[in-house]
Amino acid sequence: MAAGAEARRASGGVRPLGGPCRSTVSHHMKIMREAGITSTRAVGRNRCVQLRHADPDAGFPGLLDAVLMSLAD
């Protein structure tokens, strides 16, 4: 996932069919937001989530890129 428009997803679009329940997804999104891995902004009734590369890359250079590359395979 690249930075910008491709990195943004509405939280409702994250959960695959048969995946974890909504409360589990909400909890994980909250943990990632509080850890500074993601930022969330309200757009009407939806929430858009975006990866924040700068903060995690400062402490763990290349980690997010490696994780995202493994998901692309």
C-alpha positions, 0 to 999 in steps of 0.5 A: 500500500502506498502513501496517500489515497491508496493507504486510506480505507474506510474502517468498514472496508477493512473486515473481510467476509468471515473475518474478525467481528466488528468489535475486534477490528475496532479494538485493533484500530484503536490500539494502532491509532494510540500507538501512532501507527495510523491516523483516523479522520471523520468523513461524514458517518465514516472514518478514514484510516491512514498509515503514518509512515514517519513515526514508526519508521523513525523507531523501526526503519523499514518495518512497515515497508517490509510488512506491506510488501509481505501482504502484497505477495 
